[in-house]
């Protein structure tokens, strides 16, 4: 009888190697799923002559959702290398910092983030250090780039000139067998769990998610994200569309812009360039009932998710 089959006596614990063997054994069965605690990867040094590309995973915690007035209270970043085919090679470095806002953190934000006034008291972002950390990475990836990019660009202009990818919206996770796009769902689907306390911890979690080989493609999720991010898209504005047809627009995937960030006060949708003709035909025949020329913007990874568009 070995350590995996004999009963434990009171107070007895299993050796970590035995626990790992038990997890491996369970993982071989279709009746069990094993989640392993996420362990941060140690920084690595690229081998001489090794051809890699560098990216940054970024996460922010803020005092609210309004980019114009709310403030970043925590920034986390992980700099990593990857190959041309989207395989993650290793972590170069990580960055984590608090920032004390101009007003006390609300009860709602404290409950959501776990960040208290005491934790951020006296802390200030080192803008030069943040810009230097990000400078050498051509692409920044966040799990909600539509949120994080706007805040990052407002604080640090270096992010205005980066290509951005969004791991939440630029991969159809349900199509690839996941329960949803929330970070916790994805991490569990990749076989891990973590204690989400800091922004940088979520960046390390996202790293493992992007390194997970999708069963539907046989390639890491990062490869699919990069492929999607590189494709130009077009934003179609349904300005002055009839109010009574708003439900038709919502069903088709249109979102509402309230105009407070300088964009039109209008419904809009982002589509692949190949779908532009169909989208304009939909607006002409189903919404405006006449020949119109909707406003159209071309977006790339350098402008997508930015408040400057």
VEXSELUM-327288 format. One record per residue (C-alpha): residue in three letters; x negated, y negated, z. Coordinates in steps of 0.001 Angstrom, whole numbers, padded with zeros to 6 digits, always signed. Layout:
N
ALAXYZ;...
This chain:
309
UNK+000000+000000+000000;UNK-001562-003333-001060;UNK-000984-006926+000073;UNK+001782-007377-002466;UNK+003948-004547-001181;UNK+003242-004127+002538;UNK+005495-006031+004992;UNK+004067-009055+006816;UNK+003671-009011+010569;UNK+004798-011963+012691;UNK+002509-014910+012097;UNK+000704-013246+009228;UNK+000187-015215+006010;UNK-000863-014135+002539;UNK-004149-015084+001009;UNK-003786-017700-001819;UNK-005120-015128-004273;UNK-002363-012716-003231;UNK+000259-015432-003642;UNK-001055-016196-007120;UNK-000873-012499-008004;UNK+002714-012331-006754;UNK+003634-015361-008868;UNK+002017-013794-011926;UNK+003924-010567-011320;UNK+007255-012373-010954;UNK+006589-014399-014084;UNK+006419-011167-016108;UNK+010057-010423-015265;UNK+013029-011923-017075;UNK+014876-011993-013734;UNK+012647-014648-012182;UNK+011229-018058-012976;UNK+008145-019304-011166;UNK+007441-022968-010437;UNK+003903-023876-009438;UNK+002907-026984-007499;UNK+001388-029504-009849;UNK-002315-030003-009157;UNK-003900-033082-010644;UNK-006549-032400-013242;UNK-010054-033499-012280;UNK-011696-036071-014570;UNK-013835-034566-017320;UNK-016697-035788-019493;UNK-016268-035366-023264;UNK-018846-033112-024885;UNK-021343-034727-027215;UNK-019964-034857-030743;UNK-016490-033803-029652;UNK-013852-035550-031762;UNK-011098-036777-029462;UNK-008627-039619-029295;UNK-007708-041502-026136;UNK-004290-042408-024783;UNK-002808-043851-021620;UNK+000216-042635-019691;UNK+001846-045527-017838;UNK+004558-045853-015203;UNK+005843-048902-013352;UNK+008036-049399-010307;UNK+009835-052736-010195;UNK+012129-054820-008017;UNK+014931-054479-010561;UNK+015829-053961-014205;UNK+015633-057545-015477;UNK+012283-058014-017189;UNK+012698-061792-017206;UNK+012878-062202-013434;UNK+012118-058927-011623;UNK+008568-057963-010646;UNK+006310-054930-010856;UNK+005487-053593-007410;UNK+003479-050542-008478;UNK+001514-049557-011566;UNK+000186-046092-012329;UNK-001917-045076-015346;UNK-003720-041926-016469;UNK-006248-042128-019314;UNK-006597-038865-021247;UNK-008208-037440-024371;UNK-006455-035370-027018;UNK-007254-033789-030348;UNK-005828-034712-033729;UNK-003285-031879-033453;UNK-001936-033155-030121;UNK-003737-030818-027722;UNK-004730-032510-024466;UNK-008444-032049-023768;UNK-008821-033660-020355;UNK-008319-036630-018046;UNK-010846-039436-018206;UNK-009636-041568-015305;UNK-006573-042736-013358;UNK-005416-046056-011943;UNK-002979-046834-009152;UNK-002155-050155-007514;UNK+000528-051941-005493;UNK+001633-055554-005862;UNK+003476-057614-003249;UNK+006495-059322-004838;UNK+007651-062862-004099;UNK+010710-061646-002143;UNK+011444-058650+000110;UNK+012140-055346-001664;UNK+015845-054566-001741;UNK+017403-051650+000110;UNK+018377-050074-003217;UNK+014833-050231-004615;UNK+013349-048899-001377;UNK+015725-045935-001523;UNK+014965-045299-005201;UNK+011173-045646-005125;UNK+010222-045010-001510;UNK+008166-048218-001609;UNK+008518-050515+001412;UNK+007466-054094+002107;UNK+004799-052782+004465;UNK+003228-050641+001731;UNK+002782-053548-000685;UNK+001954-056278+001866;UNK-001199-058138+000897;UNK-001701-056259-002370;UNK-002261-058057-005690;UNK-002867-056605-009134;UNK-006399-056991-010460;UNK-005433-058124-013962;UNK-008982-057916-015297;UNK-009384-054338-014067;UNK-006036-053306-015578;UNK-006892-054854-018955;UNK-010319-053217-018943;UNK-008790-049820-018118;UNK-006296-050068-020992;UNK-008546-051674-023597;UNK-010169-048510-024976;UNK-006931-046537-025510;UNK-005091-047264-028794;UNK-001784-045730-027651;UNK+000257-046090-024474;UNK+002962-043563-023588;UNK+005658-044050-020961;UNK+008659-041943-020074;UNK+010914-044937-020669;UNK+008960-047250-022950;UNK+012058-049353-023576;UNK+011705-050398-019930;UNK+007993-050142-019130;UNK+006634-051843-022251;UNK+008603-055032-021665;UNK+007278-055380-018116;UNK+003711-054408-019065;UNK+003547-056943-021897;UNK+004862-059701-019649;UNK+002071-059088-017124;UNK-000843-058009-019339;UNK-001120-059164-022998;UNK-003470-056259-023776;UNK-000389-054039-024089;UNK+001086-056194-026865;UNK-001505-054877-029302;UNK-001108-051190-028493;UNK+000896-048541-030269;UNK+003541-047192-027879;UNK+005304-043862-027650;UNK+008269-042891-025494;UNK+008287-039355-024136;UNK+011926-039700-023092;UNK+013549-040907-026319;UNK+011166-039772-029067;UNK+011563-036068-028317;UNK+014968-034377-028427;UNK+014287-032294-025322;UNK+017641-030486-025336;UNK+016944-029315-028871;UNK+013784-027693-027538;UNK+015474-025836-024686;UNK+015295-028272-021769;UNK+018226-029211-019526;UNK+017702-032926-020089;UNK+015123-035657-020480;UNK+014654-036548-016801;UNK+011070-036113-015681;UNK+011977-033573-012987;UNK+013919-031393-015447;UNK+011043-031431-017903;UNK+008436-030645-015271;UNK+010489-027690-014021;UNK+010956-026503-017592;UNK+007185-026581-018030;UNK+006819-024418-014900;UNK+005820-027026-012302;UNK+007176-029084-009419;UNK+005626-032115-007712;UNK+006206-034541-004881;UNK+007106-037716-006743;UNK+005856-040424-004409;UNK+003626-042620-006548;UNK+003785-043938-010099;UNK+000450-042293-010884;UNK+001837-038937-009696;UNK+004564-039214-012326;UNK+001869-039945-014930;UNK+000041-036736-013981;UNK+003359-034885-014200;UNK+004001-036327-017656;UNK+000549-035171-018760;UNK+001469-031541-018078;UNK+004831-031951-019777;UNK+003173-033277-022932;UNK+000649-030436-022857;UNK+003446-027843-022683;UNK+003700-025766-025862;UNK+007247-025999-027178;UNK+008606-022538-028075;UNK+010461-024064-031013;UNK+007350-025514-032674;UNK+004424-023544-031246;UNK+002638-026852-030619;UNK+002254-029122-027565;UNK+005043-031615-026942;UNK+002493-034390-027435;UNK+002101-033378-031081;UNK+005821-033872-031697;UNK+005855-037174-029826;UNK+002947-038542-031864;UNK+004568-037405-035116;UNK+007783-039229-034204;UNK+006035-042354-032945;UNK+004057-042731-036183;UNK+007192-042832-038334;UNK+008571-046295-039098;UNK+012212-046826-038158;UNK+014712-049550-038944;UNK+016987-051407-036562;UNK+020376-052224-038003;UNK+022427-055013-036401;UNK+026212-054892-036632;UNK+026636-058591-035878;UNK+030147-060022-035557;UNK+031672-056573-035851;UNK+035381-056344-034886;UNK+035806-055867-031143;UNK+038460-053189-031606;UNK+035939-050985-033431;UNK+033339-050951-030653;UNK+034219-047355-029751;UNK+033470-046254-033306;UNK+030068-047897-033069;UNK+029353-046290-029685;UNK+030285-042846-030985;UNK+027826-043314-033830;UNK+025038-044179-031397;UNK+025056-047969-031453;UNK+023925-049803-028321;UNK+024889-053240-027089;UNK+022480-056180-026861;UNK+023811-058946-024626;UNK+021533-061550-026186;UNK+019800-062532-022948;UNK+016341-061483-024183;UNK+016426-063562-027370;UNK+017852-060816-029555;UNK+021266-061124-031247;UNK+024354-060583-029138;UNK+025456-057567-031104;UNK+025702-053825-031467;UNK+022607-052206-033007;UNK+021136-048819-033857;UNK+017631-047537-034688;UNK+017484-045010-037527;UNK+014911-043346-039735;UNK+014153-045232-042946;UNK+015678-042396-044980;UNK+019021-042914-043186;UNK+019265-046664-043807;UNK+021474-046407-046906;UNK+023965-044154-045089;UNK+024071-046543-042129;UNK+024806-049560-044286;UNK+027480-047572-046127;UNK+029080-046712-042766;UNK+029206-050359-041732;UNK+030623-051474-045058;UNK+033358-048824-045253;UNK+034227-048169-041603;UNK+033483-051399-039718;UNK+033566-054493-041925;UNK+035724-053044-044738;UNK+033797-055177-047228;UNK+030434-055498-048952;UNK+028094-056969-046304;UNK+024342-057130-045752;UNK+023669-056246-042089;UNK+020562-057576-040415;UNK+017729-055047-040639;UNK+014332-054955-038893;UNK+011492-052536-039635;UNK+009852-051126-036498;UNK+006587-049253-035940;UNK+004839-047945-032831;UNK+003216-051375-032511;UNK+006544-053216-032219;UNK+009040-050573-031071;UNK+010291-051028-027468;UNK+008771-054517-027282;UNK+010622-057615-026112;UNK+008871-059483-028908;UNK+011158-057827-031487;
